[in-house]
Amino acid sequence: MEEEPVVLDIVPTEAEAELVLSILRGAGIECAHRVSNRAAGAFAQAGGVGPYEILVHGKDVEAARELLNAEPE
C-alpha cells in the first residue's frame, strides 16, 4: 500500500481477517491485515493472537464499508 493505510475494521481472528480480505480483493479493493494492539487482551480468552486490523486506502473506505455491509442476494 503506497499511502498510509486506514483501519476499516477490527476482527477477532486471522481466519476472519482473511475472509474479509478475500471479499474486498474480489471487488478490486487493495487491502491488508495486521495484528492490532487495540483492545489488547479483549480476545485473550479465545487463545489466539488477534485481534486483527483490516487496512484499506482512505479513498476505498466508503466502498469497502458498503461492500461488507451489503445484504446478500
C-alpha positions as CSV (number, residue, x, y, z in Angstrom):
1,M,0.0,0.0,0.0
2,E,1.5,3.3,-1.1
3,E,-0.3,5.8,1.1
4,E,-0.8,5.5,4.9
5,P,-3.5,2.7,5.4
6,V,-6.8,3.3,7.2
7,V,-8.2,0.8,9.6
8,L,-11.5,-0.3,8.1
9,D,-12.5,-2.7,10.9
10,I,-11.1,-4.9,13.6
11,V,-11.9,-8.7,13.6
12,P,-11.1,-11.2,16.3
13,T,-9.2,-13.9,14.3
14,E,-6.8,-14.2,11.4
15,A,-9.3,-16.6,9.7
16,E,-12.0,-13.8,9.8
17,A,-9.4,-11.3,8.6
18,E,-8.5,-13.5,5.6
19,L,-12.2,-13.9,4.7
20,V,-12.8,-10.1,4.8
21,L,-9.7,-9.6,2.6
22,S,-10.9,-12.1,0.1
23,I,-14.2,-10.3,-0.2
24,L,-12.5,-6.9,-0.6
25,R,-10.0,-8.2,-3.1
26,G,-12.8,-9.9,-5.1
27,A,-14.2,-6.4,-5.5
28,G,-10.9,-4.9,-6.6
29,I,-10.1,-3.2,-3.3
30,E,-6.5,-3.3,-2.3
31,C,-6.2,-4.3,1.3
32,A,-4.1,-5.9,4.0
33,H,-4.3,-7.0,7.7
34,R,-2.1,-6.8,10.7
35,V,-2.2,-7.8,14.3
36,S,-3.8,-5.0,16.3
37,N,-2.7,-3.6,19.6
38,R,-6.2,-2.1,20.1
39,A,-8.3,-3.8,22.7
40,A,-5.3,-5.7,23.9
41,G,-6.4,-8.7,25.9
42,A,-10.0,-8.5,24.8
43,F,-9.7,-11.7,22.9
44,A,-7.3,-13.4,25.2
45,Q,-9.9,-16.0,26.2
46,A,-10.1,-17.2,22.6
47,G,-6.4,-18.3,22.9
48,G,-5.5,-16.6,19.6
49,V,-3.1,-13.8,18.6
50,G,-5.8,-11.4,17.4
51,P,-7.5,-9.1,17.1
52,Y,-6.6,-8.1,13.5
53,E,-7.0,-4.8,11.8
54,I,-8.3,-4.7,8.2
55,L,-6.5,-2.0,6.3
56,V,-7.5,-0.2,3.1
57,H,-6.6,3.0,1.3
58,G,-8.5,6.1,2.5
59,K,-10.1,6.5,-0.9
60,D,-11.6,3.0,-0.6
61,V,-13.1,3.1,2.9
62,E,-16.6,4.0,1.8
63,A,-16.8,1.4,-0.9
64,A,-15.3,-1.2,1.4
65,R,-17.9,-0.5,4.1
66,E,-20.7,-0.6,1.6
67,L,-19.5,-3.9,0.3
68,L,-19.1,-5.5,3.7
69,N,-22.5,-4.2,4.9
70,A,-24.4,-5.2,1.7
71,E,-27.3,-7.6,2.2
72,P,-26.7,-11.0,0.4
73,E,-28.8,-11.5,-2.7
